[in-house]
Amino acid sequence: MLHCNMDIPLSLPLGLDDLLADLQHARRCDALGRLAGLAYCDVRSWARRAGEADLVAHCSAIFTKHPHASREDFLAEVDHLIAELQQVRPRYSGSRSDHDPVCDPVGHLTHHQPDHIQQYHLQPSQNKGKQLLIR
């Protein structure tokens, strides 16, 4: 696990986490100007540094492809961008603990522990007083 993450500079996963938090907060507050600035400037900049060409193109297309017919259309595009960033996130935060808090698509904080994680307890062994790891 460590080997596959060693080529990723620490600024990429931290920057992505910051971007997602900022986008989700601005989305909850309906701050359209903040959302536009984050999507066009900050997300595009992060995506360029990360080498995510599809994400760069999507950020640009939100603003240059066609004008949005309504506020709801723009917010739908932002929601799609947030979902896209969350799909990219595992590639940059592979060393994250499964016990760390995570956000659902709307940005609500949850604590998730996968079902496959089993609890282990240390108990003294019968031999030589050493600690054994048992289920």
N, C-alpha and C positions, 0 to 999 in steps of 0.2 A: 504494500500500500504506500509506504513512504517513497519507494523508488519511483512510482509512477507520478508522484506529485512534486518531485524535486525540481523539475524544469519550470514549474509555475511560480513566478515571483509572488511574494506574499501580498503585494498591492492589488493583484487581480481578484482573489477571492474576497479580500476586505473591501475593495472598491465595489464589487458586485453586491455584497451585503448592504453596504451603505446606499447604493443606488436603489435597491429594492425597498429598503426602509423608507427612503425619501419619496419614492414614487407612491408607495402604499399610503403614506401619511398625506401626501398632497391629494391623492385620489379620495381618501376618506373626507378630507376637508373641502373637496370640490374646488381646489385652487388651480384653475385652468391655465393661468400664466405660468405658474410653477411647473405644472405637468408638461407644458410645451417646452419650457427651458430645459428641464431634465431630459426629456425624450430626445430633443434635437441636439443639444450640446453634450450633456454629460454621458448619456447612454451611448451615443455615437462615438464619443471619444474613448470610452471604456472598451467598446466593441472593436475599435481599430487596434488598440493596444493588445487586446486578447486574440486578434486575428479572426474575429467572427464576422466575416464578410456579409453573410445573410442578414445578420442583425443590423449592420451598418446600413444596408440597402433598405431594410424595413423602416428604420428610423427616418431615413431621408424621404422615403415614399409617403410616410404619414403626412409630411408637410408639402412635398413638391408634386406629388402625383395628381391630386385633385383637391379642390376645396371641400371641406366637410359641410354637408347639407344642414347638420344640426349639431348642437352640443352633445347630444346622445351618441351621434356617429363618432365624434372625436373621442369621447370617453370609452366607447367600445374598442376603438383602435388602441387606446392606452391600456385597457384591460388585456387586450391581446398581446401587447408588448410586455406587460408584467408577466403574463403566463409564459411567454417565450423566454424571458430572463430566468424564470424559475425552472424551466426545462434545461437551460444551459448550466445552472448553478451546480449540479452534482459533478460536473467535469472540473470545476475549480475549487470545490470544497470537499474533496474526498476524504480529507483527514478529520472532518467534523465528527464529533461524538454523536452516537445515536440518542444520547440523553440531553443534548442541547435543545433549547427552545427553537421551534420552527414556526413559520407563519403559513397560514392557509392562503389561498389565492386572494382573499380580500384583505389580508394583512393582520388577522387576529392571531395573537400569540397562543401557541399550544405547546404542550410538552408531550412528546411522542416517544414511546419505547416499543420497538418492534416486538412482535409476538415470539420471534425466534430467539430472543435474548433470554437466557435462563439465569436465575440467581444461583450463585455459588457461595458456600459458607466455609470458613476455615475452622477445622476442629483438630484438637491435639491427636496425634496418632498413638497407637498402643505401643509402638516401638520407639525407643530413644527420645521421646518427648518432642519430636519434630512436628511441624504443621503439614497437614495433608489437605489437598484440595479435593473436596467431595461434593456430590450433588445433594 
